[in-house]
């Protein structure tokens, strides 16, 4: 039996994005946030739920650090 977290966000047999695609998505999301977009707007633009967008942003900030 698979874990509930396996394939999160993958619907209808879509393949998982490549690491480069994920990095570009993270960069786009951070740029939009810095430009003043709300997390809800960023999530909608990327086709994500606000919760998943928040998780991804938190992961990137934890990995790279953030200096406002």
mmCIF file as Biopython writes it, N, C-alpha, C and O atoms, coordinates in Angstrom:
data_model
#
loop_
_atom_site.group_PDB
_atom_site.id
_atom_site.type_symbol
_atom_site.label_atom_id
_atom_site.label_alt_id
_atom_site.label_comp_id
_atom_site.label_asym_id
_atom_site.label_entity_id
_atom_site.label_seq_id
_atom_site.pdbx_PDB_ins_code
_atom_site.Cartn_x
_atom_site.Cartn_y
_atom_site.Cartn_z
_atom_site.occupancy
_atom_site.B_iso_or_equiv
_atom_site.auth_seq_id
_atom_site.auth_asym_id
_atom_site.pdbx_PDB_model_num
ATOM 1   N N  . UNK A ? 1  ? 0.840  -1.171 0.000   1.0 0.0 1  A 1 
ATOM 2   C CA . UNK A ? 1  ? 0.000  0.000  0.000   1.0 0.0 1  A 1 
ATOM 3   C C  . UNK A ? 1  ? 0.890  1.241  0.000   1.0 0.0 1  A 1 
ATOM 4   O O  . UNK A ? 1  ? 1.875  1.288  0.737   1.0 0.0 1  A 1 
ATOM 5   N N  . UNK A ? 2  ? 0.563  2.240  -0.810  1.0 0.0 2  A 1 
ATOM 6   C CA . UNK A ? 2  ? 1.381  3.451  -0.942  1.0 0.0 2  A 1 
ATOM 7   C C  . UNK A ? 2  ? 1.070  4.439  0.178   1.0 0.0 2  A 1 
ATOM 8   O O  . UNK A ? 2  ? -0.035 4.465  0.719   1.0 0.0 2  A 1 
ATOM 9   N N  . UNK A ? 3  ? 2.071  5.248  0.511   1.0 0.0 3  A 1 
ATOM 10  C CA . UNK A ? 3  ? 1.853  6.315  1.485   1.0 0.0 3  A 1 
ATOM 11  C C  . UNK A ? 3  ? 0.926  7.361  0.887   1.0 0.0 3  A 1 
ATOM 12  O O  . UNK A ? 3  ? 0.852  7.509  -0.333  1.0 0.0 3  A 1 
ATOM 13  N N  . UNK A ? 4  ? 0.221  8.085  1.745   1.0 0.0 4  A 1 
ATOM 14  C CA . UNK A ? 4  ? -0.689 9.122  1.280   1.0 0.0 4  A 1 
ATOM 15  C C  . UNK A ? 4  ? 0.062  10.239 0.581   1.0 0.0 4  A 1 
ATOM 16  O O  . UNK A ? 4  ? -0.524 10.936 -0.247  1.0 0.0 4  A 1 
ATOM 17  N N  . UNK A ? 5  ? 1.340  10.435 0.884   1.0 0.0 5  A 1 
ATOM 18  C CA . UNK A ? 5  ? 2.108  11.514 0.302   1.0 0.0 5  A 1 
ATOM 19  C C  . UNK A ? 5  ? 2.704  11.176 -1.052  1.0 0.0 5  A 1 
ATOM 20  O O  . UNK A ? 5  ? 3.210  12.069 -1.732  1.0 0.0 5  A 1 
ATOM 21  N N  . UNK A ? 6  ? 2.662  9.924  -1.464  1.0 0.0 6  A 1 
ATOM 22  C CA . UNK A ? 6  ? 3.235  9.542  -2.753  1.0 0.0 6  A 1 
ATOM 23  C C  . UNK A ? 6  ? 2.437  10.161 -3.887  1.0 0.0 6  A 1 
ATOM 24  O O  . UNK A ? 6  ? 1.215  10.023 -3.945  1.0 0.0 6  A 1 
ATOM 25  N N  . UNK A ? 7  ? 3.138  10.850 -4.795  1.0 0.0 7  A 1 
ATOM 26  C CA . UNK A ? 7  ? 2.479  11.405 -5.960  1.0 0.0 7  A 1 
ATOM 27  C C  . UNK A ? 7  ? 1.580  12.578 -5.657  1.0 0.0 7  A 1 
ATOM 28  O O  . UNK A ? 7  ? 0.657  12.856 -6.423  1.0 0.0 7  A 1 
ATOM 29  N N  . UNK A ? 8  ? 1.821  13.276 -4.560  1.0 0.0 8  A 1 
ATOM 30  C CA . UNK A ? 8  ? 0.974  14.404 -4.188  1.0 0.0 8  A 1 
ATOM 31  C C  . UNK A ? 8  ? 0.915  15.404 -5.324  1.0 0.0 8  A 1 
ATOM 32  O O  . UNK A ? 8  ? 1.947  15.815 -5.856  1.0 0.0 8  A 1 
ATOM 33  N N  . UNK A ? 9  ? -0.292 15.794 -5.693  1.0 0.0 9  A 1 
ATOM 34  C CA . UNK A ? 9  ? -0.463 16.777 -6.737  1.0 0.0 9  A 1 
ATOM 35  C C  . UNK A ? 9  ? -0.478 16.179 -8.137  1.0 0.0 9  A 1 
ATOM 36  O O  . UNK A ? 9  ? -0.675 16.909 -9.109  1.0 0.0 9  A 1 
ATOM 37  N N  . UNK A ? 10 ? -0.278 14.891 -8.265  1.0 0.0 10 A 1 
ATOM 38  C CA . UNK A ? 10 ? -0.277 14.250 -9.573  1.0 0.0 10 A 1 
ATOM 39  C C  . UNK A ? 10 ? -1.637 13.612 -9.781  1.0 0.0 10 A 1 
ATOM 40  O O  . UNK A ? 10 ? -2.058 12.753 -9.006  1.0 0.0 10 A 1 
ATOM 41  N N  . UNK A ? 11 ? -2.326 14.041 -10.839 1.0 0.0 11 A 1 
ATOM 42  C CA . UNK A ? 11 ? -3.679 13.587 -11.097 1.0 0.0 11 A 1 
ATOM 43  C C  . UNK A ? 11 ? -3.746 12.967 -12.481 1.0 0.0 11 A 1 
ATOM 44  O O  . UNK A ? 11 ? -3.139 13.482 -13.420 1.0 0.0 11 A 1 
ATOM 45  N N  . UNK A ? 12 ? -4.457 11.897 -12.614 1.0 0.0 12 A 1 
ATOM 46  C CA . UNK A ? 12 ? -4.724 11.314 -13.912 1.0 0.0 12 A 1 
ATOM 47  C C  . UNK A ? 12 ? -3.511 10.813 -14.654 1.0 0.0 12 A 1 
ATOM 48  O O  . UNK A ? 12 ? -3.477 10.886 -15.882 1.0 0.0 12 A 1 
ATOM 49  N N  . UNK A ? 13 ? -2.512 10.307 -13.956 1.0 0.0 13 A 1 
ATOM 50  C CA . UNK A ? 13 ? -1.360 9.715  -14.603 1.0 0.0 13 A 1 
ATOM 51  C C  . UNK A ? 13 ? -0.318 10.708 -15.075 1.0 0.0 13 A 1 
ATOM 52  O O  . UNK A ? 13 ? 0.583  10.333 -15.825 1.0 0.0 13 A 1 
ATOM 53  N N  . UNK A ? 14 ? -0.413 11.969 -14.658 1.0 0.0 14 A 1 
ATOM 54  C CA . UNK A ? 14 ? 0.607  12.943 -15.039 1.0 0.0 14 A 1 
ATOM 55  C C  . UNK A ? 14 ? 1.932  12.542 -14.417 1.0 0.0 14 A 1 
ATOM 56  O O  . UNK A ? 14 ? 1.973  11.987 -13.319 1.0 0.0 14 A 1 
ATOM 57  N N  . UNK A ? 15 ? 3.020  12.828 -15.133 1.0 0.0 15 A 1 
ATOM 58  C CA . UNK A ? 15 ? 4.326  12.473 -14.591 1.0 0.0 15 A 1 
ATOM 59  C C  . UNK A ? 15 ? 4.830  13.574 -13.665 1.0 0.0 15 A 1 
ATOM 60  O O  . UNK A ? 15 ? 4.415  14.728 -13.771 1.0 0.0 15 A 1 
ATOM 61  N N  . UNK A ? 16 ? 5.711  13.210 -12.773 1.0 0.0 16 A 1 
ATOM 62  C CA . UNK A ? 16 ? 6.302  14.145 -11.821 1.0 0.0 16 A 1 
ATOM 63  C C  . UNK A ? 16 ? 7.242  15.086 -12.578 1.0 0.0 16 A 1 
ATOM 64  O O  . UNK A ? 16 ? 8.000  14.638 -13.438 1.0 0.0 16 A 1 
ATOM 65  N N  . UNK A ? 17 ? 7.200  16.398 -12.264 1.0 0.0 17 A 1 
ATOM 66  C CA . UNK A ? 17 ? 8.085  17.351 -12.946 1.0 0.0 17 A 1 
ATOM 67  C C  . UNK A ? 17 ? 9.561  17.065 -12.644 1.0 0.0 17 A 1 
ATOM 68  O O  . UNK A ? 17 ? 9.906  16.573 -11.570 1.0 0.0 17 A 1 
ATOM 69  N N  . UNK A ? 18 ? 10.407 17.379 -13.603 1.0 0.0 18 A 1 
ATOM 70  C CA . UNK A ? 18 ? 11.849 17.208 -13.435 1.0 0.0 18 A 1 
ATOM 71  C C  . UNK A ? 18 ? 12.353 18.211 -12.397 1.0 0.0 18 A 1 
ATOM 72  O O  . UNK A ? 18 ? 11.717 19.240 -12.172 1.0 0.0 18 A 1 
ATOM 73  N N  . UNK A ? 19 ? 13.487 17.920 -11.765 1.0 0.0 19 A 1 
ATOM 74  C CA . UNK A ? 19 ? 14.033 18.846 -10.764 1.0 0.0 19 A 1 
ATOM 75  C C  . UNK A ? 19 ? 14.240 20.266 -11.296 1.0 0.0 19 A 1 
ATOM 76  O O  . UNK A ? 19 ? 14.035 21.237 -10.568 1.0 0.0 19 A 1 
ATOM 77  N N  . UNK A ? 20 ? 14.643 20.388 -12.557 1.0 0.0 20 A 1 
ATOM 78  C CA . UNK A ? 20 ? 14.824 21.712 -13.138 1.0 0.0 20 A 1 
ATOM 79  C C  . UNK A ? 20 ? 13.502 22.464 -13.229 1.0 0.0 20 A 1 
ATOM 80  O O  . UNK A ? 20 ? 13.450 23.668 -12.981 1.0 0.0 20 A 1 
ATOM 81  N N  . UNK A ? 21 ? 12.443 21.761 -13.580 1.0 0.0 21 A 1 
ATOM 82  C CA . UNK A ? 21 ? 11.118 22.377 -13.653 1.0 0.0 21 A 1 
ATOM 83  C C  . UNK A ? 21 ? 10.651 22.821 -12.269 1.0 0.0 21 A 1 
ATOM 84  O O  . UNK A ? 21 ? 10.049 23.884 -12.118 1.0 0.0 21 A 1 
ATOM 85  N N  . UNK A ? 22 ? 10.933 22.000 -11.268 1.0 0.0 22 A 1 
ATOM 86  C CA . UNK A ? 22 ? 10.551 22.353 -9.900  1.0 0.0 22 A 1 
ATOM 87  C C  . UNK A ? 22 ? 11.321 23.587 -9.424  1.0 0.0 22 A 1 
ATOM 88  O O  . UNK A ? 22 ? 10.756 24.449 -8.752  1.0 0.0 22 A 1 
ATOM 89  N N  . UNK A ? 23 ? 12.604 23.672 -9.769  1.0 0.0 23 A 1 
ATOM 90  C CA . UNK A ? 23 ? 13.408 24.826 -9.385  1.0 0.0 23 A 1 
ATOM 91  C C  . UNK A ? 23 ? 12.899 26.094 -10.060 1.0 0.0 23 A 1 
ATOM 92  O O  . UNK A ? 23 ? 12.850 27.155 -9.437  1.0 0.0 23 A 1 
ATOM 93  N N  . UNK A ? 24 ? 12.524 25.989 -11.326 1.0 0.0 24 A 1 
ATOM 94  C CA . UNK A ? 24 ? 11.991 27.153 -12.047 1.0 0.0 24 A 1 
ATOM 95  C C  . UNK A ? 24 ? 10.645 27.582 -11.454 1.0 0.0 24 A 1 
ATOM 96  O O  . UNK A ? 24 ? 10.363 28.776 -11.346 1.0 0.0 24 A 1 
ATOM 97  N N  . UNK A ? 25 ? 9.831  26.619 -11.076 1.0 0.0 25 A 1 
ATOM 98  C CA . UNK A ? 25 ? 8.539  26.938 -10.454 1.0 0.0 25 A 1 
ATOM 99  C C  . UNK A ? 25 ? 8.769  27.674 -9.143  1.0 0.0 25 A 1 
ATOM 100 O O  . UNK A ? 25 ? 8.116  28.679 -8.862  1.0 0.0 25 A 1 
ATOM 101 N N  . UNK A ? 26 ? 9.698  27.172 -8.345  1.0 0.0 26 A 1 
ATOM 102 C CA . UNK A ? 26 ? 9.993  27.804 -7.054  1.0 0.0 26 A 1 
ATOM 103 C C  . UNK A ? 26 ? 10.467 29.235 -7.260  1.0 0.0 26 A 1 
ATOM 104 O O  . UNK A ? 26 ? 10.064 30.134 -6.522  1.0 0.0 26 A 1 
ATOM 105 N N  . UNK A ? 27 ? 11.319 29.454 -8.255  1.0 0.0 27 A 1 
ATOM 106 C CA . UNK A ? 27 ? 11.817 30.794 -8.547  1.0 0.0 27 A 1 
ATOM 107 C C  . UNK A ? 27 ? 10.687 31.713 -8.984  1.0 0.0 27 A 1 
ATOM 108 O O  . UNK A ? 27 ? 10.603 32.854 -8.530  1.0 0.0 27 A 1 
ATOM 109 N N  . UNK A ? 28 ? 9.816  31.223 -9.864  1.0 0.0 28 A 1 
ATOM 110 C CA . UNK A ? 28 ? 8.655  32.029 -10.297 1.0 0.0 28 A 1 
ATOM 111 C C  . UNK A ? 28 ? 7.779  32.398 -9.115  1.0 0.0 28 A 1 
ATOM 112 O O  . UNK A ? 28 ? 7.324  33.536 -8.999  1.0 0.0 28 A 1 
ATOM 113 N N  . UNK A ? 29 ? 7.543  31.431 -8.240  1.0 0.0 29 A 1 
ATOM 114 C CA . UNK A ? 29 ? 6.680  31.680 -7.089  1.0 0.0 29 A 1 
ATOM 115 C C  . UNK A ? 29 ? 7.282  32.739 -6.174  1.0 0.0 29 A 1 
ATOM 116 O O  . UNK A ? 29 ? 6.582  33.651 -5.734  1.0 0.0 29 A 1 
ATOM 117 N N  . UNK A ? 30 ? 8.575  32.623 -5.887  1.0 0.0 30 A 1 
ATOM 118 C CA . UNK A ? 30 ? 9.224  33.603 -5.023  1.0 0.0 30 A 1 
ATOM 119 C C  . UNK A ? 30 ? 9.235  34.983 -5.661  1.0 0.0 30 A 1 
ATOM 120 O O  . UNK A ? 30 ? 9.021  35.981 -4.973  1.0 0.0 30 A 1 
ATOM 121 N N  . UNK A ? 31 ? 9.481  35.056 -6.969  1.0 0.0 31 A 1 
ATOM 122 C CA . UNK A ? 31 ? 9.473  36.345 -7.660  1.0 0.0 31 A 1 
ATOM 123 C C  . UNK A ? 31 ? 8.110  37.004 -7.562  1.0 0.0 31 A 1 
ATOM 124 O O  . UNK A ? 31 ? 8.018  38.209 -7.325  1.0 0.0 31 A 1 
ATOM 125 N N  . UNK A ? 32 ? 7.054  36.231 -7.741  1.0 0.0 32 A 1 
ATOM 126 C CA . UNK A ? 32 ? 5.698  36.785 -7.644  1.0 0.0 32 A 1 
ATOM 127 C C  . UNK A ? 32 ? 5.398  37.273 -6.226  1.0 0.0 32 A 1 
ATOM 128 O O  . UNK A ? 32 ? 4.778  38.321 -6.041  1.0 0.0 32 A 1 
ATOM 129 N N  . UNK A ? 33 ? 5.840  36.510 -5.233  1.0 0.0 33 A 1 
ATOM 130 C CA . UNK A ? 33 ? 5.612  36.923 -3.847  1.0 0.0 33 A 1 
ATOM 131 C C  . UNK A ? 33 ? 6.362  38.223 -3.537  1.0 0.0 33 A 1 
ATOM 132 O O  . UNK A ? 33 ? 5.814  39.132 -2.914  1.0 0.0 33 A 1 
ATOM 133 N N  . UNK A ? 34 ? 7.606  38.297 -3.973  1.0 0.0 34 A 1 
ATOM 134 C CA . UNK A ? 34 ? 8.405  39.499 -3.735  1.0 0.0 34 A 1 
ATOM 135 C C  . UNK A ? 34 ? 7.785  40.699 -4.459  1.0 0.0 34 A 1 
ATOM 136 O O  . UNK A ? 34 ? 7.859  41.825 -3.967  1.0 0.0 34 A 1 
ATOM 137 N N  . UNK A ? 35 ? 7.178  40.464 -5.616  1.0 0.0 35 A 1 
ATOM 138 C CA . UNK A ? 35 ? 6.553  41.533 -6.389  1.0 0.0 35 A 1 
ATOM 139 C C  . UNK A ? 35 ? 5.231  42.005 -5.779  1.0 0.0 35 A 1 
ATOM 140 O O  . UNK A ? 35 ? 4.659  43.003 -6.218  1.0 0.0 35 A 1 
ATOM 141 N N  . UNK A ? 36 ? 4.753  41.281 -4.767  1.0 0.0 36 A 1 
ATOM 142 C CA . UNK A ? 36 ? 3.549  41.729 -4.069  1.0 0.0 36 A 1 
ATOM 143 C C  . UNK A ? 36 ? 2.306  40.891 -4.266  1.0 0.0 36 A 1 
ATOM 144 O O  . UNK A ? 36 ? 1.251  41.227 -3.728  1.0 0.0 36 A 1 
ATOM 145 N N  . UNK A ? 37 ? 2.397  39.806 -5.024  1.0 0.0 37 A 1 
ATOM 146 C CA . UNK A ? 37 ? 1.232  38.935 -5.200  1.0 0.0 37 A 1 
ATOM 147 C C  . UNK A ? 37 ? 0.961  38.178 -3.905  1.0 0.0 37 A 1 
ATOM 148 O O  . UNK A ? 37 ? 1.873  37.899 -3.127  1.0 0.0 37 A 1 
ATOM 149 N N  . UNK A ? 38 ? -0.305 37.854 -3.691  1.0 0.0 38 A 1 
ATOM 150 C CA . UNK A ? 38 ? -0.653 37.061 -2.520  1.0 0.0 38 A 1 
ATOM 151 C C  . UNK A ? 38 ? -0.339 35.594 -2.805  1.0 0.0 38 A 1 
ATOM 152 O O  . UNK A ? 38 ? -0.218 35.194 -3.962  1.0 0.0 38 A 1 
ATOM 153 N N  . UNK A ? 39 ? -0.212 34.812 -1.766  1.0 0.0 39 A 1 
ATOM 154 C CA . UNK A ? 39 ? 0.061  33.386 -1.922  1.0 0.0 39 A 1 
ATOM 155 C C  . UNK A ? 39 ? -1.079 32.705 -2.684  1.0 0.0 39 A 1 
ATOM 156 O O  . UNK A ? 39 ? -0.844 31.781 -3.464  1.0 0.0 39 A 1 
ATOM 157 N N  . UNK A ? 40 ? -2.293 33.157 -2.460  1.0 0.0 40 A 1 
ATOM 158 C CA . UNK A ? 40 ? -3.444 32.597 -3.170  1.0 0.0 40 A 1 
ATOM 159 C C  . UNK A ? 40 ? -3.341 32.866 -4.668  1.0 0.0 40 A 1 
ATOM 160 O O  . UNK A ? 40 ? -3.649 31.989 -5.475  1.0 0.0 40 A 1 
ATOM 161 N N  . UNK A ? 41 ? -2.912 34.062 -5.046  1.0 0.0 41 A 1 
ATOM 162 C CA . UNK A ? 41 ? -2.736 34.394 -6.460  1.0 0.0 41 A 1 
ATOM 163 C C  . UNK A ? 41 ? -1.621 33.566 -7.085  1.0 0.0 41 A 1 
ATOM 164 O O  . UNK A ? 41 ? -1.757 33.070 -8.203  1.0 0.0 41 A 1 
ATOM 165 N N  . UNK A ? 42 ? -0.527 33.423 -6.360  1.0 0.0 42 A 1 
ATOM 166 C CA . UNK A ? 42 ? 0.607  32.631 -6.846  1.0 0.0 42 A 1 
ATOM 167 C C  . UNK A ? 42 ? 0.175  31.179 -7.042  1.0 0.0 42 A 1 
ATOM 168 O O  . UNK A ? 42 ? 0.488  30.567 -8.063  1.0 0.0 42 A 1 
ATOM 169 N N  . UNK A ? 43 ? -0.536 30.636 -6.071  1.0 0.0 43 A 1 
ATOM 170 C CA . UNK A ? 43 ? -0.993 29.245 -6.151  1.0 0.0 43 A 1 
ATOM 171 C C  . UNK A ? 43 ? -1.888 29.046 -7.373  1.0 0.0 43 A 1 
ATOM 172 O O  . UNK A ? 43 ? -1.728 28.077 -8.114  1.0 0.0 43 A 1 
ATOM 173 N N  . UNK A ? 44 ? -2.817 29.955 -7.577  1.0 0.0 44 A 1 
ATOM 174 C CA . UNK A ? 44 ? -3.722 29.846 -8.722  1.0 0.0 44 A 1 
ATOM 175 C C  . UNK A ? 44 ? -2.950 29.908 -10.032 1.0 0.0 44 A 1 
ATOM 176 O O  . UNK A ? 44 ? -3.258 29.169 -10.968 1.0 0.0 44 A 1 
ATOM 177 N N  . UNK A ? 45 ? -1.958 30.774 -10.108 1.0 0.0 45 A 1 
ATOM 178 C CA . UNK A ? 45 ? -1.153 30.901 -11.313 1.0 0.0 45 A 1 
ATOM 179 C C  . UNK A ? 45 ? -0.345 29.661 -11.633 1.0 0.0 45 A 1 
ATOM 180 O O  . UNK A ? 45 ? -0.037 29.399 -12.796 1.0 0.0 45 A 1 
ATOM 181 N N  . UNK A ? 46 ? -0.001 28.900 -10.612 1.0 0.0 46 A 1 
ATOM 182 C CA . UNK A ? 46 ? 0.787  27.679 -10.795 1.0 0.0 46 A 1 
ATOM 183 C C  . UNK A ? 46 ? -0.079 26.417 -10.810 1.0 0.0 46 A 1 
ATOM 184 O O  . UNK A ? 46 ? 0.435  25.311 -10.978 1.0 0.0 46 A 1 
ATOM 185 N N  . UNK A ? 47 ? -1.376 26.580 -10.637 1.0 0.0 47 A 1 
ATOM 186 C CA . UNK A ? 47 ? -2.265 25.419 -10.633 1.0 0.0 47 A 1 
ATOM 187 C C  . UNK A ? 47 ? -2.148 24.581 -9.375  1.0 0.0 47 A 1 
ATOM 188 O O  . UNK A ? 47 ? -2.310 23.361 -9.412  1.0 0.0 47 A 1 
ATOM 189 N N  . UNK A ? 48 ? -1.861 25.250 -8.248  1.0 0.0 48 A 1 
ATOM 190 C CA . UNK A ? 48 ? -1.689 24.569 -6.965  1.0 0.0 48 A 1 
ATOM 191 C C  . UNK A ? 48 ? -2.754 25.037 -5.979  1.0 0.0 48 A 1 
ATOM 192 O O  . UNK A ? 48 ? -3.388 26.075 -6.173  1.0 0.0 48 A 1 
ATOM 193 N N  . UNK A ? 49 ? -2.938 24.261 -4.929  1.0 0.0 49 A 1 
ATOM 194 C CA . UNK A ? 49 ? -3.763 24.732 -3.834  1.0 0.0 49 A 1 
ATOM 195 C C  . UNK A ? 49 ? -2.924 25.701 -3.009  1.0 0.0 49 A 1 
ATOM 196 O O  . UNK A ? 49 ? -1.697 25.600 -3.006  1.0 0.0 49 A 1 
ATOM 197 N N  . UNK A ? 50 ? -3.556 26.627 -2.317  1.0 0.0 50 A 1 
ATOM 198 C CA . UNK A ? 50 ? -2.789 27.533 -1.453  1.0 0.0 50 A 1 
ATOM 199 C C  . UNK A ? 50 ? -1.950 26.777 -0.422  1.0 0.0 50 A 1 
ATOM 200 O O  . UNK A ? 50 ? -0.837 27.187 -0.096  1.0 0.0 50 A 1 
ATOM 201 N N  . UNK A ? 51 ? -2.488 25.681 0.081   1.0 0.0 51 A 1 
ATOM 202 C CA . UNK A ? 51 ? -1.735 24.891 1.065   1.0 0.0 51 A 1 
ATOM 203 C C  . UNK A ? 51 ? -0.450 24.331 0.466   1.0 0.0 51 A 1 
ATOM 204 O O  . UNK A ? 51 ? 0.607  24.412 1.092   1.0 0.0 51 A 1 
ATOM 205 N N  . UNK A ? 52 ? -0.524 23.761 -0.744  1.0 0.0 52 A 1 
ATOM 206 C CA . UNK A ? 52 ? 0.662  23.192 -1.387  1.0 0.0 52 A 1 
ATOM 207 C C  . UNK A ? 52 ? 1.663  24.290 -1.749  1.0 0.0 52 A 1 
ATOM 208 O O  . UNK A ? 52 ? 2.873  24.102 -1.619  1.0 0.0 52 A 1 
ATOM 209 N N  . UNK A ? 53 ? 1.156  25.431 -2.202  1.0 0.0 53 A 1 
ATOM 210 C CA . UNK A ? 53 ? 2.045  26.554 -2.520  1.0 0.0 53 A 1 
ATOM 211 C C  . UNK A ? 53 ? 2.798  26.994 -1.265  1.0 0.0 53 A 1 
ATOM 212 O O  . UNK A ? 53 ? 3.997  27.266 -1.325  1.0 0.0 53 A 1 
ATOM 213 N N  . UNK A ? 54 ? 2.111  27.065 -0.147  1.0 0.0 54 A 1 
ATOM 214 C CA . UNK A ? 54 ? 2.739  27.447 1.123   1.0 0.0 54 A 1 
ATOM 215 C C  . UNK A ? 54 ? 3.811  26.430 1.518   1.0 0.0 54 A 1 
ATOM 216 O O  . UNK A ? 54 ? 4.883  26.810 1.988   1.0 0.0 54 A 1 
ATOM 217 N N  . UNK A ? 55 ? 3.525  25.145 1.327   1.0 0.0 55 A 1 
ATOM 218 C CA . UNK A ? 55 ? 4.510  24.101 1.639   1.0 0.0 55 A 1 
ATOM 219 C C  . UNK A ? 55 ? 5.757  24.251 0.771   1.0 0.0 55 A 1 
ATOM 220 O O  . UNK A ? 55 ? 6.878  24.156 1.269   1.0 0.0 55 A 1 
ATOM 221 N N  . UNK A ? 56 ? 5.559  24.486 -0.530  1.0 0.0 56 A 1 
ATOM 222 C CA . UNK A ? 56 ? 6.699  24.626 -1.441  1.0 0.0 56 A 1 
ATOM 223 C C  . UNK A ? 56 ? 7.542  25.845 -1.104  1.0 0.0 56 A 1 
ATOM 224 O O  . UNK A ? 56 ? 8.771  25.774 -1.119  1.0 0.0 56 A 1 
ATOM 225 N N  . UNK A ? 57 ? 6.893  26.960 -0.802  1.0 0.0 57 A 1 
ATOM 226 C CA . UNK A ? 57 ? 7.625  28.174 -0.437  1.0 0.0 57 A 1 
ATOM 227 C C  . UNK A ? 57 ? 8.411  27.933 0.851   1.0 0.0 57 A 1 
ATOM 228 O O  . UNK A ? 57 ? 9.565  28.346 0.957   1.0 0.0 57 A 1 
ATOM 229 N N  . UNK A ? 58 ? 7.805  27.279 1.812   1.0 0.0 58 A 1 
ATOM 230 C CA . UNK A ? 58 ? 8.491  26.990 3.068   1.0 0.0 58 A 1 
ATOM 231 C C  . UNK A ? 58 ? 9.712  26.103 2.833   1.0 0.0 58 A 1 
ATOM 232 O O  . UNK A ? 58 ? 10.753 26.310 3.457   1.0 0.0 58 A 1 
ATOM 233 N N  . UNK A ? 59 ? 9.597  25.117 1.939   1.0 0.0 59 A 1 
ATOM 234 C CA . UNK A ? 59 ? 10.732 24.249 1.626   1.0 0.0 59 A 1 
ATOM 235 C C  . UNK A ? 59 ? 11.881 25.037 1.012   1.0 0.0 59 A 1 
ATOM 236 O O  . UNK A ? 59 ? 13.038 24.864 1.393   1.0 0.0 59 A 1 
ATOM 237 N N  . UNK A ? 60 ? 11.551 25.906 0.057   1.0 0.0 60 A 1 
ATOM 238 C CA . UNK A ? 60 ? 12.592 26.684 -0.619  1.0 0.0 60 A 1 
ATOM 239 C C  . UNK A ? 60 ? 13.274 27.631 0.349   1.0 0.0 60 A 1 
ATOM 240 O O  . UNK A ? 60 ? 14.497 27.762 0.331   1.0 0.0 60 A 1 
ATOM 241 N N  . UNK A ? 61 ? 12.504 28.286 1.186   1.0 0.0 61 A 1 
ATOM 242 C CA . UNK A ? 61 ? 13.078 29.220 2.150   1.0 0.0 61 A 1 
ATOM 243 C C  . UNK A ? 61 ? 13.969 28.472 3.138   1.0 0.0 61 A 1 
ATOM 244 O O  . UNK A ? 61 ? 15.032 28.968 3.512   1.0 0.0 61 A 1 
ATOM 245 N N  . UNK A ? 62 ? 13.548 27.293 3.557   1.0 0.0 62 A 1 
ATOM 246 C CA . UNK A ? 62 ? 14.350 26.500 4.491   1.0 0.0 62 A 1 
ATOM 247 C C  . UNK A ? 62 ? 15.660 26.042 3.841   1.0 0.0 62 A 1 
ATOM 248 O O  . UNK A ? 62 ? 16.698 26.006 4.502   1.0 0.0 62 A 1 
ATOM 249 N N  . UNK A ? 63 ? 15.617 25.694 2.563   1.0 0.0 63 A 1 
ATOM 250 C CA . UNK A ? 63 ? 16.805 25.214 1.874   1.0 0.0 63 A 1 
ATOM 251 C C  . UNK A ? 63 ? 17.778 26.343 1.542   1.0 0.0 63 A 1 
ATOM 252 O O  . UNK A ? 63 ? 18.987 26.204 1.732   1.0 0.0 63 A 1 
ATOM 253 N N  . UNK A ? 64 ? 17.257 27.443 1.053   1.0 0.0 64 A 1 
ATOM 254 C CA . UNK A ? 64 ? 18.103 28.527 0.549   1.0 0.0 64 A 1 
ATOM 255 C C  . UNK A ? 64 ? 18.323 29.631 1.560   1.0 0.0 64 A 1 
ATOM 256 O O  . UNK A ? 64 ? 19.267 30.412 1.448   1.0 0.0 64 A 1 
ATOM 257 N N  . UNK A ? 65 ? 17.455 29.689 2.534   1.0 0.0 65 A 1 
ATOM 258 C CA . UNK A ? 65 ? 17.496 30.820 3.459   1.0 0.0 65 A 1 
ATOM 259 C C  . UNK A ? 65 ? 16.807 32.010 2.798   1.0 0.0 65 A 1 
ATOM 260 O O  . UNK A ? 65 ? 16.551 31.996 1.593   1.0 0.0 65 A 1 
ATOM 261 N N  . UNK A ? 66 ? 16.517 33.005 3.563   1.0 0.0 66 A 1 
ATOM 262 C CA . UNK A ? 66 ? 15.826 34.167 3.024   1.0 0.0 66 A 1 
ATOM 263 C C  . UNK A ? 66 ? 16.269 35.394 3.796   1.0 0.0 66 A 1 
ATOM 264 O O  . UNK A ? 66 ? 16.246 35.408 5.027   1.0 0.0 66 A 1 
ATOM 265 N N  . UNK A ? 67 ? 16.667 36.410 3.077   1.0 0.0 67 A 1 
ATOM 266 C CA . UNK A ? 67 ? 17.129 37.652 3.688   1.0 0.0 67 A 1 
ATOM 267 C C  . UNK A ? 67 ? 16.246 38.781 3.171   1.0 0.0 67 A 1 
ATOM 268 O O  . UNK A ? 67 ? 16.492 39.317 2.091   1.0 0.0 67 A 1 
ATOM 269 N N  . UNK A ? 68 ? 15.216 39.147 3.941   1.0 0.0 68 A 1 
ATOM 270 C CA . UNK A ? 68 ? 14.301 40.204 3.464   1.0 0.0 68 A 1 
ATOM 271 C C  . UNK A ? 68 ? 15.009 41.473 3.413   1.0 0.0 68 A 1 
ATOM 272 O O  . UNK A ? 68 ? 14.426 42.491 3.040   1.0 0.0 68 A 1 
#
